[in-house]
Amino acid sequence: MKRVGIITVYYKNYNYGGQLQAFALQKAIAKLGFHCEQITFKWQNEYYLQACESANSAEHFRIFSESIPHSERLYTVSDIVECVDDYDIFVCGSDQIWGIPWVISDDILPCMALSFVPASKTKIAYAASMGGAEIGPDRENILAPHVNSLDFVSVREKSAIPFVKTMKNGEVTHVLDPVMLLDKSEWDDIAATPPEKSYILTYDLRDITGVQEYAEALSKKYGYEIISLATAGAATVGPKEFVGYIKHAKYFITSAFHGAVFAILYKVPFLVFPVSDNLQDPKSMDSRLIALLDTFGLSSCYVYDTSNIPNIDDVTFHHIDESKTSAFRHNSLQFLKDALKS
């Protein structure tokens, strides 16, 4: 059985999306018949690491993270090359492995495109993201030669394809976020059961103006309690609770990419508030959310103007072409199969 090592934002990333995508990609690859694990790699700066370790929910995240198959050894940029003999195939992704410059430093960035792996080994990018549709020229110059050396490249945002093609001499494929590679029943298996009551859920990354206000207006209208998973990044529960709370919510208000992903998966009426003031900037992190919603015909769930917020009761999922969604999932898994078995 061939051995696959994944490099992503896994190690001590106490962020819902970061952990859940790491869980999903490892599981999806293992289901294809490979021995697969996360490579425990220190990818973040000390400030972010300390923020995660001191979070109220750190223990929840630590337990969940430990449940994901991973290397026993912790690698750093200075010794990551020493893991090369442990794996036959390397995958980088998913999540913002080619973005977040305030967390991933310039010396770490090449590792997130498998710079340490020799050409004799298969190197794959699965659903890599830059956060936005582009990155700045300095980061592009650092990343480009390593992206070009990858054997197979796929990205999470369709809007990023033109820019990534400037770095990669070859095909760049649009694929689903790893979370959507798993069946809903597989998420049901890990989802924690929330209290049995009707509630409006919020998950607000940056204390965005309008999120809590809109939730309070809904609460007043329907008499539902508001449950807030986080405000300004202060997570209060672990990944299992994150999935379970979204699954059972009456309404969901968020500014998070993976919040929207699970709302789509569980067909929970939701709205997405922007995290950027300039939606036209191709480096804006909102471009990934806009691209996601557009993929599923849910652009009306995005709050382009906080003075004219869409009616969440108008959000339905009936128009989603399930055959098209299934085909997208099939094609994404096929990309993985073809790349892993090349």
C-alpha positions, 0 to 999 in steps of 0.5 A: 500500500502506497503511503501518502503524506499531506502538508496543510494548515493542520498542526495546532490550527485551532480553527474549525475549517482548518481541522475539518478539511484536514480530517476530510482529505485524509479520510477521502484519500484513505478511502481510495486505498492508500495509507495516508496521514497528515505530516505534523509540520509547524507552519505558523508563526509563534503569535498564531501558535500561542493564540491557538494554544491559549484559546478557551476551546484548545482542549476540544481542538487538541482532542479532535486533531489527535484523532486525525492520523498524523506523523508522530514527529513534529517537523519544522522548515529546517528538517522537513526534508527528513520526512521524504523517505516516509512517503511515496506521494505528497499532497499539499492542501487544502485551505489557504496554504498559499495565502495568509501572509500574516501567519505563514512566513515567506520561508515557510511558503515554499514548503506549502507547495512541497519544495522539499520533495524531490522530483522522483516523488509524486507531488499533488496540490488538492484544493489549494487556496490563496484566500483570494483570487490572487496574491501579491507579487513578492509572494508569487515570486517565492511560490511560482517555481515550486507550484510549477514543479508540482505534478498535479495542481487543483484549486478550491476557487475557480476564480483563482485558476487564471492567476495560478496558471501564471505560476503553473505551466500545465493544467489547473483543475477546479475541485471541491473543498475536501469537506464535500468529498465525504458523504453527509452520513460521515459528518453525521457520525462525528457531529455532536448533538446540541441542546434540543431547542430552536436556535439561530446560530452565528459564527463571526470571524471578525466581529463583523458589523451586522451579523449579531444585529441581524441575528437579534432581529431574527430572534425577536421575530421568531422567538429563537435563542441565539447561539454564537460559536465565536465572535472575533475569532474566539472559538467556544466549542470544538469541531464536532460541535461546530458541525452539529450546531450548524446541522440543527440550526434554524438559521445560520449567520456567518462570515466564514468559508467553512461555515457556508460549506456546512450550511450548504451540505445540511441545507440550513438557511444562511447568510454570509456577511463580508469580511472585507471592505473592498470586494473588488480586490482580487486578493480579498478573502471574500472572493473565495466565499463569493466563488463558493456560493456562485458554484452552487447558485447561492449568490443571493446568500451573500450580503453585498450591502449591509444596508440592504440585507437579503431576507433569509427566509427566501433562501432555499436549496430546491434549485440546486442541481443535485446531479451537477453537484454529484458530478462535481464531487465525482470529478474532484474524487477522480482528480485525486484518484488519477493523481494518486495512481499516476 
